Amino acid sequence: MINFFRRIRKKLADDNKPLKYARYAIGEIVLVVVGILIALQINTWNEERILRKKEHVYLHEIRTNLQDDFANIKYSLDFNRKKDSTIGACLNTILLAKSDGEAMLAINSNMPLLAQFSVFTQNRVAFDNMLSSENIGIISTDTLRNMLSAYYAHRSLLEGTQERVKELTRNFVDNITPKLMNRENIRKFFRVESEFASADDQDFKTDQVLFGDLFGMQRNLESHSQFLWEYQQNIERLLEQIDLFLIQKE
């Protein structure tokens, strides 16, 4: 079409018709400008399409990470319930035990669980990739973007709570291990007789440190589980928002 206008322009110029020539020249300029604007609009549409495709990829990856988080929290909550029940049984046995040896056996038999802890670690791979590539703004809804930022910003609070879980468990293990090195356990684990004190000669029934360690772990498990449960609720709300957004955009 541009060639068509050029032919007309040349003919008008040859015929010495400047007014008509000017009109057609302006028309040609308008045509060129319109063509440029259309090209720019097409380029904008393509860029927007690429961004929305990238947004969907990130959200699908984040959704998978959140599902992993949900499953890991469930595992930690189940573990905490089991450990809480075990600690409660141990405390009750210690209080009602007729001998230090009986109290020691309650601790001894449950050490594999009492000495463990389960903490939750966020799967942040997709979100951190989005941050590192400076694509957080690619999430096109303020609500979802703010929810994601708030969820992943809670990591420091979670780490502080869970460090206490680790600390109390390690304190318990450090304090109880020397007491478990008695004649009965040496015989059980090393199959030799020793001159270590008997469990009945040690203070298991009224050891305040031992009782305090167990009681402290149990109380901490309750607060840890409450924190994890709230985290789990946040994940459910996030998954609902992501699913709703993806459905609307499909």
PEKA-V282520 format. One record per residue. N is the residue number from 1. RES is the residue in one small letter. PHI is phi as a letter, one per 20 degrees, with the letter a starting at -180 (999 if undefined). OMEGA is omega in degrees with one decimal (999 if undefined). BURIAL is 1 if it has 24 or more other C-alpha atoms within 12 Angstrom, else 0. Layout:
# PEKA-V282520
n: <N | N>
res: <RES | RES>
phi: <PHI | PHI>
omega: <OMEGA | OMEGA>
burial: <BURIAL | BURIAL>
This chain:
# PEKA-V282520
n: <1 | 2 | 3 | 4 | 5 | 6 | 7 | 8 | 9 | 10 | 11 | 12 | 13 | 14 | 15 | 16 | 17 | 18 | 19 | 20 | 21 | 22 | 23 | 24 | 25 | 26 | 27 | 28 | 29 | 30 | 31 | 32 | 33 | 34 | 35 | 36 | 37 | 38 | 39 | 40 | 41 | 42 | 43 | 44 | 45 | 46 | 47 | 48 | 49 | 50 | 51 | 52 | 53 | 54 | 55 | 56 | 57 | 58 | 59 | 60 | 61 | 62 | 63 | 64 | 65 | 66 | 67 | 68 | 69 | 70 | 71 | 72 | 73 | 74 | 75 | 76 | 77 | 78 | 79 | 80 | 81 | 82 | 83 | 84 | 85 | 86 | 87 | 88 | 89 | 90 | 91 | 92 | 93 | 94 | 95 | 96 | 97 | 98 | 99 | 100 | 101 | 102 | 103 | 104 | 105 | 106 | 107 | 108 | 109 | 110 | 111 | 112 | 113 | 114 | 115 | 116 | 117 | 118 | 119 | 120 | 121 | 122 | 123 | 124 | 125 | 126 | 127 | 128 | 129 | 130 | 131 | 132 | 133 | 134 | 135 | 136 | 137 | 138 | 139 | 140 | 141 | 142 | 143 | 144 | 145 | 146 | 147 | 148 | 149 | 150 | 151 | 152 | 153 | 154 | 155 | 156 | 157 | 158 | 159 | 160 | 161 | 162 | 163 | 164 | 165 | 166 | 167 | 168 | 169 | 170 | 171 | 172 | 173 | 174 | 175 | 176 | 177 | 178 | 179 | 180 | 181 | 182 | 183 | 184 | 185 | 186 | 187 | 188 | 189 | 190 | 191 | 192 | 193 | 194 | 195 | 196 | 197 | 198 | 199 | 200 | 201 | 202 | 203 | 204 | 205 | 206 | 207 | 208 | 209 | 210 | 211 | 212 | 213 | 214 | 215 | 216 | 217 | 218 | 219 | 220 | 221 | 222 | 223 | 224 | 225 | 226 | 227 | 228 | 229 | 230 | 231 | 232 | 233 | 234 | 235 | 236 | 237 | 238 | 239 | 240 | 241 | 242 | 243 | 244 | 245 | 246 | 247 | 248 | 249 | 250>
res: <m | i | n | f | f | r | r | i | r | k | k | l | a | d | d | n | k | p | l | k | y | a | r | y | a | i | g | e | i | v | l | v | v | v | g | i | l | i | a | l | q | i | n | t | w | n | e | e | r | i | l | r | k | k | e | h | v | y | l | h | e | i | r | t | n | l | q | d | d | f | a | n | i | k | y | s | l | d | f | n | r | k | k | d | s | t | i | g | a | c | l | n | t | i | l | l | a | k | s | d | g | e | a | m | l | a | i | n | s | n | m | p | l | l | a | q | f | s | v | f | t | q | n | r | v | a | f | d | n | m | l | s | s | e | n | i | g | i | i | s | t | d | t | l | r | n | m | l | s | a | y | y | a | h | r | s | l | l | e | g | t | q | e | r | v | k | e | l | t | r | n | f | v | d | n | i | t | p | k | l | m | n | r | e | n | i | r | k | f | f | r | v | e | s | e | f | a | s | a | d | d | q | d | f | k | t | d | q | v | l | f | g | d | l | f | g | m | q | r | n | l | e | s | h | s | q | f | l | w | e | y | q | q | n | i | e | r | l | l | e | q | i | d | l | f | l | i | q | k | e>
phi: <999 | f | f | f | f | f | f | f | f | f | f | f | f | f | e | l | d | f | f | f | f | f | f | f | f | f | g | f | f | g | f | f | f | g | f | f | f | f | f | f | f | f | f | f | f | f | f | f | f | f | f | f | f | f | g | f | f | f | f | f | f | f | g | f | f | f | f | f | g | f | f | f | f | g | f | f | f | f | f | f | f | f | f | g | f | f | f | g | f | f | f | f | f | f | f | d | f | e | b | f | f | f | f | f | f | f | f | g | f | d | g | g | e | f | e | d | b | c | d | e | c | f | e | d | g | f | f | f | f | f | f | f | e | l | d | g | f | f | f | e | d | f | g | f | f | f | f | f | f | f | f | f | f | f | g | f | f | f | f | f | f | f | f | f | g | f | f | f | f | f | f | f | f | f | f | e | g | f | f | f | e | d | g | f | f | f | f | f | e | d | l | c | e | b | e | f | f | f | g | f | e | d | e | d | f | c | f | f | f | f | f | f | f | f | f | f | f | f | f | f | f | f | f | f | f | f | f | f | f | f | f | f | f | f | f | f | f | f | f | f | f | f | f | f | f | f | f | f | e | f>
omega: <177.2 | 177.2 | 178.4 | 178.8 | 179.8 | 178.6 | 178.9 | -179.9 | -179.5 | -179.7 | 179.9 | 178.7 | 178.9 | -180.0 | 179.0 | 177.6 | -172.1 | -177.4 | 178.7 | 177.4 | -179.5 | 179.1 | -179.5 | 177.1 | 177.2 | 178.1 | 178.7 | 178.6 | 178.2 | 179.7 | 179.3 | -179.9 | 178.3 | 178.4 | 179.0 | 179.9 | 178.2 | 179.6 | 178.4 | 179.8 | 178.1 | 178.0 | 177.8 | 178.4 | 179.9 | 178.6 | 178.4 | 178.5 | 178.5 | 179.0 | -179.1 | 176.5 | 177.9 | 177.8 | 179.5 | 179.5 | 179.4 | -176.9 | 176.4 | 178.5 | 177.6 | 178.5 | 177.7 | 177.6 | 179.7 | 176.5 | 174.7 | 178.6 | -178.9 | -179.8 | 179.3 | 177.0 | 178.4 | 178.5 | -178.8 | 178.2 | 177.7 | 178.6 | -179.4 | 178.5 | 179.7 | -179.7 | 177.8 | 178.7 | -179.8 | 178.8 | 178.5 | 178.8 | 179.1 | 179.7 | 179.2 | 179.2 | 179.4 | -177.9 | -175.4 | -175.8 | 178.8 | 179.4 | 176.2 | 178.6 | 178.1 | 177.9 | 179.5 | -179.0 | 178.3 | 177.5 | -175.6 | -174.1 | -177.7 | -178.2 | -179.7 | 178.9 | -178.0 | -176.5 | -177.9 | 171.3 | 177.9 | 179.0 | -176.0 | 175.5 | 179.4 | 167.4 | -172.5 | -170.6 | -175.7 | -178.5 | 179.4 | 175.4 | 178.9 | 178.2 | -176.1 | 178.0 | 177.7 | -178.5 | -180.0 | 179.8 | -179.5 | 176.3 | -165.7 | 177.4 | -179.0 | -177.0 | -178.1 | 179.4 | 179.8 | 178.6 | 179.2 | 179.9 | 179.9 | -179.2 | -176.8 | 176.6 | -178.6 | -176.0 | -177.1 | 177.9 | 179.7 | -179.2 | 178.6 | 178.8 | -175.4 | 174.1 | 177.5 | 175.8 | 179.9 | -176.7 | -178.6 | 178.9 | 179.5 | 176.8 | 178.7 | -178.9 | -179.7 | -176.9 | -174.1 | -175.1 | 178.5 | -179.1 | 179.8 | 176.2 | 178.6 | -173.3 | -176.6 | -179.0 | 175.1 | 178.2 | -176.9 | -172.9 | -176.4 | 177.1 | 175.5 | 173.2 | -176.7 | 178.2 | 175.8 | 178.6 | 176.1 | 177.7 | -179.8 | 178.1 | 178.6 | -175.3 | 174.8 | -174.3 | -174.8 | 177.8 | -176.6 | 179.3 | 179.5 | -178.7 | 179.5 | 177.7 | -179.6 | -179.5 | 178.9 | 177.4 | -178.5 | 178.7 | -179.8 | 177.3 | -179.7 | 179.9 | 177.4 | -179.7 | 177.8 | 178.4 | -179.7 | 179.7 | 177.5 | 176.3 | -179.2 | 177.4 | 177.3 | 179.2 | 179.9 | 179.1 | 178.6 | 179.7 | 177.7 | 179.4 | 179.8 | 179.5 | 179.2 | -179.7 | -178.1 | 178.5 | -179.3 | -175.8 | -178.1 | 999>
burial: <0 | 0 | 0 | 0 | 1 | 0 | 0 | 1 | 1 | 0 | 0 | 0 | 0 | 0 | 0 | 0 | 0 | 0 | 0 | 0 | 0 | 0 | 0 | 1 | 1 | 0 | 0 | 0 | 0 | 0 | 0 | 0 | 0 | 0 | 0 | 0 | 0 | 0 | 0 | 0 | 0 | 0 | 0 | 0 | 0 | 0 | 0 | 0 | 0 | 0 | 0 | 1 | 0 | 0 | 1 | 1 | 0 | 1 | 1 | 0 | 1 | 1 | 1 | 1 | 1 | 1 | 1 | 1 | 1 | 1 | 1 | 1 | 1 | 1 | 0 | 1 | 1 | 0 | 1 | 1 | 1 | 1 | 1 | 1 | 1 | 1 | 1 | 1 | 1 | 1 | 1 | 0 | 1 | 1 | 0 | 0 | 0 | 0 | 0 | 1 | 1 | 1 | 1 | 1 | 1 | 1 | 1 | 1 | 0 | 1 | 1 | 0 | 1 | 1 | 1 | 1 | 1 | 1 | 1 | 1 | 1 | 1 | 1 | 1 | 0 | 1 | 1 | 0 | 0 | 1 | 0 | 0 | 0 | 0 | 0 | 1 | 0 | 1 | 1 | 1 | 0 | 0 | 0 | 1 | 1 | 0 | 1 | 1 | 1 | 0 | 1 | 1 | 0 | 0 | 0 | 0 | 0 | 1 | 0 | 0 | 1 | 1 | 0 | 1 | 1 | 1 | 0 | 1 | 1 | 0 | 0 | 1 | 1 | 0 | 0 | 1 | 0 | 0 | 1 | 1 | 1 | 1 | 1 | 1 | 1 | 0 | 0 | 0 | 0 | 0 | 0 | 0 | 0 | 0 | 0 | 0 | 0 | 1 | 1 | 0 | 0 | 1 | 1 | 1 | 1 | 0 | 0 | 0 | 0 | 1 | 1 | 0 | 1 | 1 | 1 | 1 | 1 | 1 | 1 | 1 | 1 | 1 | 0 | 1 | 1 | 0 | 1 | 1 | 1 | 0 | 1 | 1 | 0 | 1 | 1 | 1 | 0 | 1 | 1 | 0 | 1 | 1 | 0 | 0 | 1 | 1 | 0 | 0 | 0 | 0>
